Amino acid sequence: MDKNLLGYKGVKPVFLIVGFLTLVQSLSILLLAKSLAEVVSSLFAGEPLKEQGAKSLLFLLAFLVRHASALLMSRVSYRFAEATGSSMRRQMMDKLFQLGPRLAGDRGTGDLVTLVLEGVTKFRTYLELIIPRMVGMAVTPALLLVYVYTQDTSSGVILTLTMPIIIVFMILIGMTARKQMDRQLKSYRTLSNHFVDSLRGLETLKFLGRSRSHSESIAAVSDRYRSATMRTLRVAFLSSFAMDFFTMLSVASVAVSLGLRLVNEQMTLVTGLTILILAPEYFLPVRLVGADFHATLDGKEAGEAMKSIIDREAVEAKLLNSAGVIAEAGTGDKAGTVTSDVAGTSASGAVPFRDVFTWQKDSVLALHQVGVKYEADGIASLSGVDLAFRGNAKIGIIGESGAGKSTLVDILGGFLHPTSGTIEVNGNQVSALTDEGWRKQTAYIPQRPYIFSGTLADNVRFYYPDATNEAVGEVIAAAGLSKLAASLPNGLDEMIGGGGRSLSGGQEQRVALARALLSSRPVMLLDEPTAHLDIETEYELKETMLPLFEGKLVFLATHRLHWMIDMDLIVVMQQGQVAEVGTHQELVARRGAYYELIQSQLEGIH
């Protein structure tokens, strides 16, 4: 059983209801076996069939109660599984948005998509089956065994001794199956990520003439998954055979013992038939658990994977002063408030924590000795970063690959909590920018923006779903997409993305830019937005983007130095540290790290 099972909301009442229904079902099995044995014994003794009406009716009633209890258990478990699966999907989506794009990069888009879609379905199946199976295995065999002991001690001893043997074999085979399932799941994740990457790059592969050779790579990954699946199936079939074999031997042992004593007239026929009917029922719950173990193991693994993401440590932003924590980040009406002096601010009135992050033209953002370490003993990705930004400005962040540009953007965008240092916003010291209040101030444009399957207008409405067509049309014109919209048969209602019209890299970036403009958020973060574009498309896009940066705080992380001439401030990163800060003219005159980057790239900028 999953160690997290008892931690899901509403699971305890479900266990109580299922436990009560299992008890009713177990009692009905006892009544069913006893009444059936009495009817058969009476008929065997020569009594008329018409005199068995009451006992037959009792047998029928017990039969109906048993199956009605099973139906009710199935419905209760199904409703709980549906509710919990939907809740897990919502929690996981919220956590994915909270953790930002770094998690998607680490886990792989294909893995996350598969987990959210197929994983939730498998997890529902697991919950629906495992609860009644585990409760049934705990209640029914114990109750039946107690009754058998009251009827015949020898049969009870045989059942008692054979049950542990079956359970031990089930555990051993289960451990083997778990190892095989881990390998299968790993292969499945690789296949999912490989499929998504191949789908995204199919056009490029076709253009380069490498689509046929790439098919061999797809075949190799698929074959590994097929082999892992076949190994898991072999273990599953072996498990079923072992369970049925040992159950058959146990029931046969009871039957032989009963038969010998019946022949020697040491037992009545009613008692023998009752125990013989109950023996398979005694082992049935364990057999069902063993049979469903393999059917639900992938659901259990999916549940644990989703739970690990949901429970992933996301350190909340805290509002600090010299005395320590004043308020913690919150959402909605439960947001913390500031009621005392913080970093020199006045304590007049209570200020909602979320309002600390409101960005205006006179706002100030400062980083004090900010550092990031992903591993305690590892090398710091950022170290001792001291920076300050005021109002609306264009900030260029440059450096070689691995210099810390993306990590700094993740800090500024609220996707990452620094492991050391503090951040100051509007005179308030906070531990991080991971609060929802700051994220609602920012619009993020990655290197490859995601274009989902939908209309052009719906893609632009990503941050603002309720925007009017007029507002969408204005930002599309501002982002330079008017010609594209006019060329589409259905205009703004043309389907793009998966299954629709494909867009070029430059057009995708313009859609992302239109999203940011429509949101009217005062802070924009761009992480290598033109790295995959050719230079002509990049310069064309640059002419569109620069005027749209006015009146906003813009952070542009790139290795293309020609952008820096138009930046108000340039931050040069080297090995996770800030090497230089200044304007283009200042840094060129200083002939330091920035000048060396210009010389190494041989870019014609002065």
Buried (B, 14 or more C-beta within 10 A) or exposed (E): EBEBBEEBEEBEEBBEBBBBBBBBBBBBBBBBBBBBBBBBBBEEEEEEEEEBEEBBEBBEBBBEBBEBBBEBBBEBBBEBBEBBBEBBBEBBEEBBEBBBBBBBEEBBBBBBBBBBEBBBEBBBBBBBBBBBBBBBBEBBBEBBBEBBBEBBEBBBEBBEEBBEEBBEBBEEBBEBBBEBBBBBBEBBBBBBBBBBEBEEBEEEBEEEEEBEEBEEEEEEBBEBBEEBBEBBEEBBEEBBEBBBEBBEEBBEBBBEBBEEBBEEEEBBBBBBBBBBBBBBBBBBBBBBBBBBBBEBBBBBBBBEBBBEBBEEEBEEBBBBBEEEEBBBBBEEEEBBBBEEBBBEBEEEEEBBBBEBBBBEEEBEBBBBEBBBBEEEEEEBBBBBBEBEBEBBBBBBBBBBEEBBBBBBBBBBBBBBBBBBBBBBBBBBBBBBBBBBBBBBBBBBBBBBBBBEEBBBBBBBBBBBEEBEEEBBBBBBEBBBBEEBBEEBEEBBBBBBBEEBBEBEBBBBBBBBBBBBBBBEBBBBBBBBBBBBBEEEBBEBBBEBBBEBBEEBBBBBBBBBBBBBEBBBBBBBBBBBBBBBBBBBEEBBEEEBBBBEBBEEBEEEEE
